[in-house]
Amino acid sequence: MDSKIALFKGKEIRKTLHNNEWWFSVSDVVAVLTDSTNVKDYIQKMRTRDKELSVNWVTICHPLRIEAPDGKMRETNCANTEGIFRIIQSISSPKAEPFKRWLAKVGYERIQEIEDPELATKRTRALYKAKGYSDAWIEKRMRGIAVRDELTDEWQKRGVKEGQEYSILTAEISKATFGMTPTEYKEVKGLKRENLRDHMTDLELIFSMLGEAATTEIARNTDAQSFVKNKTAAQKGGKIAGDARKKLEIESGKKVISKENYLQKPQDKKLLDS
């Protein structure tokens, strides 16, 4: 498992997975964003200056075992992305200013998107374009997002609980459509925490959409209420897509499920190094 993330063109921040999300070494972040020769002392002074941060320090930071410079695993104060952003706000260094400006920009854009949801769609398209995806792929991906939103809205209306129950129903659709759960599908494509659909081919996206659109239609027409009945709808909707996929594979002589992913795109490498 990769234990480092590049920031500022080559400077490295140690990270580790905790509760299925990345947690980053606080001392590494402070070292990169300041010119302090004593990081521990800087953190202590930072907490003294920012009383609110100090009060919430044990909530923001957790000691996690992570590889030290000497190669041994040692407990190190780490924070998740939200926590790191909060800490950065308290760093009084010119190097932290770009992050602070970026956070302000993100906050402003989020307010804009709440007022005009179409802006969020435009920005998502622009992001995929910048990462090197084709216009045709982007169109299918955006349509897939809309289909997924329509399905989850339907689940919400019908008493399905967000979180685990959504995940279970999604897995049922995927198993019936592709013969595997999303987790198993990610293993086929060599993915870890990446979004599976961002690494699907055109046909994989199309059949994902079909399975979810069919599930939505069945749930509506049968007035499926509760998790159990929506699970049945998910299995039926996924089977419709699965049967269509199998028929196409027979007629075309080629499998729809692909190991192809977008991890090795040159554009992505440039983004990681920037």
C-alpha positions as CSV (number, residue, x, y, z in Angstrom):
1,M,0.0,0.0,0.0
2,D,1.3,3.5,-0.9
3,S,2.2,5.3,2.3
4,K,3.1,8.7,0.9
5,I,1.4,11.5,-1.0
6,A,3.3,14.2,-3.0
7,L,2.7,17.8,-2.2
8,F,4.4,20.8,-3.6
9,K,6.2,18.9,-6.4
10,G,8.0,16.2,-4.5
11,K,7.7,17.0,-0.8
12,E,6.2,14.0,0.9
13,I,3.5,13.7,3.5
14,R,3.1,10.3,5.2
15,K,-0.4,8.9,5.2
16,T,-2.3,5.8,6.4
17,L,-5.7,4.3,6.0
18,H,-7.9,4.6,9.1
19,N,-11.7,3.8,9.1
20,N,-11.5,3.6,5.3
21,E,-10.2,7.1,4.7
22,W,-6.7,8.6,4.5
23,W,-5.2,10.2,7.6
24,F,-2.1,12.4,7.2
25,S,0.9,13.0,9.5
26,V,0.3,16.4,11.1
27,S,4.0,17.0,11.7
28,D,4.8,16.4,8.0
29,V,2.1,18.9,6.9
30,V,3.4,21.5,9.3
31,A,7.0,20.9,8.3
32,V,6.1,21.3,4.6
33,L,4.1,24.5,5.1
34,T,6.5,26.3,7.5
35,D,10.2,27.0,7.8
36,S,10.3,25.9,11.5
37,T,13.4,24.0,12.6
38,N,11.4,22.5,15.5
39,V,8.0,21.2,14.3
40,K,6.8,20.1,17.7
41,D,7.5,23.5,19.2
42,Y,5.7,25.2,16.3
43,I,2.6,23.0,16.8
44,Q,2.5,23.7,20.5
45,K,2.8,27.5,19.8
46,M,0.1,27.2,17.1
47,R,-2.3,25.5,19.6
48,T,-1.5,28.3,22.2
49,R,-2.5,30.9,19.6
50,D,-5.6,29.1,18.4
51,K,-7.6,28.2,21.5
52,E,-10.4,26.7,19.5
53,L,-8.0,24.4,17.7
54,S,-6.4,23.3,21.0
55,V,-9.8,22.5,22.6
56,N,-10.7,20.3,19.7
57,W,-7.2,18.8,19.2
58,V,-8.0,15.3,20.5
59,T,-11.1,15.2,18.1
60,I,-9.1,16.4,15.1
61,C,-5.9,14.3,15.7
62,H,-5.4,10.6,16.5
63,P,-2.2,8.8,17.2
64,L,-1.8,6.2,14.4
65,R,1.0,3.8,13.7
66,I,2.9,5.0,10.7
67,E,6.3,4.4,9.3
68,A,8.9,6.8,10.8
69,P,12.0,8.1,9.0
70,D,14.1,5.3,10.5
71,G,11.8,2.7,8.9
72,K,10.1,1.6,12.1
73,M,6.3,1.8,12.8
74,R,5.6,4.5,15.4
75,E,2.5,6.3,16.7
76,T,2.2,9.7,15.0
77,N,-0.5,12.3,15.4
78,C,-2.6,12.1,12.2
79,A,-5.7,13.9,10.9
80,N,-8.1,13.3,8.1
81,T,-8.5,15.7,5.2
82,E,-11.0,17.9,7.1
83,G,-8.8,18.0,10.1
84,I,-5.7,18.9,8.1
85,F,-7.5,21.8,6.4
86,R,-8.5,23.0,9.9
87,I,-4.9,22.9,11.0
88,I,-3.7,24.7,7.9
89,Q,-6.0,27.6,8.7
90,S,-4.0,28.1,11.9
91,I,-0.5,28.0,10.3
92,S,0.9,31.5,10.0
93,S,3.3,31.0,7.1
94,P,3.4,32.3,3.5
95,K,3.5,28.7,2.3
96,A,0.1,28.1,3.8
97,E,-1.5,31.0,2.0
98,P,-2.2,29.1,-1.3
99,F,-4.2,26.5,0.7
100,K,-6.1,29.2,2.6
101,R,-7.0,31.0,-0.6
102,W,-8.0,27.6,-2.2
103,L,-10.2,26.8,0.8
104,A,-11.9,30.2,0.6
105,K,-12.4,29.7,-3.2
106,V,-14.0,26.2,-2.6
107,G,-16.3,27.6,0.1
108,Y,-17.4,30.4,-2.3
109,E,-18.0,28.0,-5.1
110,R,-20.0,25.7,-2.9
111,I,-22.3,28.6,-2.0
112,Q,-22.7,29.4,-5.7
113,E,-23.6,25.8,-6.4
114,I,-26.3,25.8,-3.7
115,E,-27.8,28.9,-5.4
116,D,-27.3,27.5,-8.9
117,P,-27.0,23.7,-9.0
118,E,-26.1,23.7,-12.7
119,L,-22.8,25.2,-11.8
120,A,-21.8,22.0,-10.0
121,T,-22.5,20.0,-13.1
122,K,-20.4,22.3,-15.3
123,R,-17.5,22.1,-12.9
124,T,-17.7,18.3,-12.8
125,R,-17.6,18.2,-16.6
126,A,-14.6,20.6,-16.6
127,L,-12.8,18.4,-14.0
128,Y,-13.2,15.2,-16.1
129,K,-12.1,17.1,-19.2
130,A,-9.0,18.3,-17.4
131,K,-8.2,14.7,-16.4
132,G,-8.2,13.7,-20.1
133,Y,-11.6,11.9,-20.4
134,S,-13.3,12.1,-23.8
135,D,-16.4,14.2,-24.4
136,A,-18.4,11.0,-25.2
137,W,-17.3,9.3,-22.0
138,I,-18.1,12.4,-19.9
139,E,-21.6,12.6,-21.4
140,K,-22.3,9.0,-20.3
141,R,-20.7,9.6,-16.9
142,M,-22.8,12.7,-16.2
143,R,-25.9,10.8,-17.3
144,G,-25.0,8.0,-15.0
145,I,-24.7,10.4,-12.1
146,A,-28.2,11.7,-12.9
147,V,-29.6,8.2,-13.0
148,R,-28.0,7.3,-9.7
149,D,-29.4,10.4,-8.1
150,E,-32.8,9.6,-9.3
151,L,-32.5,6.1,-7.8
152,T,-31.3,7.2,-4.4
153,D,-34.0,9.8,-4.3
154,E,-36.5,7.0,-4.8
155,W,-34.9,4.9,-2.1
156,Q,-35.1,7.8,0.3
157,K,-38.8,8.2,-0.4
158,R,-39.4,4.5,0.2
159,G,-37.8,4.1,3.6
160,V,-34.3,2.9,2.6
161,K,-31.7,4.2,5.0
162,E,-28.7,6.0,3.6
163,G,-25.4,4.4,4.2
164,Q,-25.2,0.6,4.7
165,E,-28.6,-0.1,3.1
166,Y,-27.8,1.9,0.0
167,S,-24.5,0.0,-0.2
168,I,-26.3,-3.4,0.0
169,L,-28.8,-2.5,-2.7
170,T,-26.1,-1.1,-4.9
171,A,-24.2,-4.4,-4.5
172,E,-27.3,-6.4,-5.4
173,I,-27.7,-4.4,-8.6
174,S,-24.1,-4.9,-9.4
175,K,-24.1,-8.6,-8.8
176,A,-27.1,-9.1,-11.0
177,T,-25.7,-6.8,-13.7
178,F,-22.0,-7.8,-13.8
179,G,-21.9,-10.9,-11.6
180,M,-19.8,-9.2,-8.9
181,T,-20.1,-6.6,-6.2
182,P,-18.5,-3.2,-6.6
183,T,-15.7,-4.2,-4.2
184,E,-15.0,-7.3,-6.4
185,Y,-15.2,-5.2,-9.5
186,K,-12.6,-2.8,-8.2
187,E,-10.3,-5.7,-7.6
188,V,-10.7,-6.8,-11.2
189,K,-9.6,-3.3,-12.3
190,G,-6.8,-3.0,-9.8
191,L,-8.4,-0.1,-7.9
192,K,-8.2,0.7,-4.2
193,R,-10.2,3.7,-2.9
194,E,-10.8,5.2,-6.4
195,N,-14.3,5.7,-7.7
196,L,-15.2,2.6,-9.7
197,R,-17.4,4.4,-12.2
198,D,-14.6,6.8,-13.0
199,H,-12.7,3.8,-14.3
200,M,-15.5,2.2,-16.3
201,T,-15.5,1.9,-20.1
202,D,-18.5,3.3,-22.1
203,L,-20.3,-0.1,-22.1
204,E,-19.8,-0.7,-18.4
205,L,-21.3,2.8,-17.7
206,I,-24.2,2.0,-20.0
207,F,-25.1,-1.3,-18.3
208,S,-24.6,0.3,-14.9
209,M,-27.2,3.0,-15.9
210,L,-29.5,0.4,-17.2
211,G,-29.5,-1.6,-14.0
212,E,-30.1,1.4,-11.9
213,A,-32.8,2.9,-14.2
214,A,-34.6,-0.4,-14.3
215,T,-34.5,-0.7,-10.5
216,T,-36.0,2.8,-10.2
217,E,-38.8,2.0,-12.6
218,I,-39.6,-1.3,-10.9
219,A,-39.6,0.3,-7.4
220,R,-42.0,3.0,-8.6
221,N,-44.4,0.7,-10.5
222,T,-44.6,-1.8,-7.7
223,D,-44.6,0.9,-5.0
224,A,-41.8,-0.9,-3.2
225,Q,-41.7,0.2,0.4
226,S,-39.1,-0.8,3.0
227,F,-35.6,-2.1,2.5
228,V,-36.7,-5.7,1.8
229,K,-39.0,-4.9,-1.1
230,N,-36.4,-2.5,-2.6
231,K,-33.9,-5.2,-2.4
232,T,-36.1,-7.4,-4.6
233,A,-36.5,-4.5,-7.0
234,A,-32.7,-4.1,-7.1
235,Q,-32.2,-7.7,-7.9
236,K,-34.8,-7.6,-10.7
237,G,-33.5,-4.3,-12.1
238,G,-29.9,-5.6,-12.1
239,K,-31.1,-8.9,-13.8
240,I,-32.6,-6.9,-16.7
241,A,-29.2,-5.2,-17.3
242,G,-27.3,-8.5,-16.7
243,D,-29.4,-10.4,-19.3
244,A,-28.8,-7.6,-21.8
245,R,-25.1,-7.7,-21.1
246,K,-24.9,-11.4,-21.6
247,K,-26.8,-11.2,-24.8
248,L,-24.5,-8.5,-26.2
249,E,-21.4,-10.6,-25.2
250,I,-22.8,-13.6,-27.1
251,E,-23.6,-11.5,-30.2
252,S,-20.4,-9.5,-30.2
253,G,-18.1,-12.3,-29.0
254,K,-16.5,-9.9,-26.5
255,K,-16.8,-9.5,-22.8
256,V,-18.2,-6.2,-21.5
257,I,-16.4,-6.4,-18.1
258,S,-12.9,-5.0,-18.6
259,K,-9.8,-4.7,-16.5
260,E,-9.2,-1.3,-18.1
261,N,-8.8,1.7,-15.8
262,Y,-7.7,5.3,-16.1
263,L,-5.0,5.1,-13.4
264,Q,-2.2,5.4,-16.0
265,K,-3.4,8.4,-18.0
266,P,-0.5,10.8,-18.6
267,Q,-2.8,13.7,-17.6
268,D,-3.4,12.1,-14.1
269,K,0.3,11.7,-13.6
270,K,0.8,15.4,-14.3
271,L,-1.9,16.3,-11.8
272,L,-0.3,14.2,-9.1
273,D,3.1,15.9,-9.6
274,S,1.7,19.5,-9.7
